[in-house]
Structure formats: structure tokens, C-alpha cells
Amino acid sequence: VQLQASGGGLVQPGGSLRLSCAASGSVFSISVMGWYRQAPGKQRELVATITDSGTTHYAGSVKGRFTISRDNAKDTMYLKMNNLQPEDTAVYYCNVVLHTGSDYWGQGTQVTVSS
């Protein structure tokens, strides 16, 4: 499975961005798709996940501000981020877990929230 993340950029506090992650390859075997982020000097952390049945899970810090979704017809996952804050600044990575248990990572896209 190959993953291509896009949509990052520079935004002011309170602004919005939408990240996309396009999957290719053995997409029929994808079980869970998710977004993670890593800020400078910090460990990578979970942002949100969505299962193949549409069940979602969010980190407490983004709940109510971020929305994860997936378009199975396009093999693409999205992360709509509203009311962005400086603490959301990080490299955002997409991840997929197959039904076999194997997982794959995208290359990351930078999100910077600054005035």
C-alpha cells in the first residue's frame, strides 16, 4: 500500500485546513485509516482513526475541532481541521492498518499554525 498525504500549510490561529491521504495498491485490505502528528521534540501521537465500517476515534485534544472521514470509492481519507491553534503545529502523517495486521505510513505533511 502506498500513501500520499497532502493539504498541509501555514494558517492563522482559528483557521481551517483539510488534509487528504490517497491510498493505492492493496486498498481492498485496509481495515483502519488514521492520522498521527509529530511536533518538534515530541513523540508521534494519535490524532484520529476511522475503521472500514466508519467508526471514528479522536484524541481528546482535537475532539470537536477535527473531523476524520474516508471515501472508499476514491480510496482517500480526509482530516478537516477547524479552529486550529499553535499547539496543532506538527507534521501530520497518515497511516493504514490492513486486515492482516500490517501497517503503512505516508510521507507526512507540515501544518503550521501561526500569526
Disulfide bonds with the S-S distance in Angstrom:
Cys21-Cys94 2.27
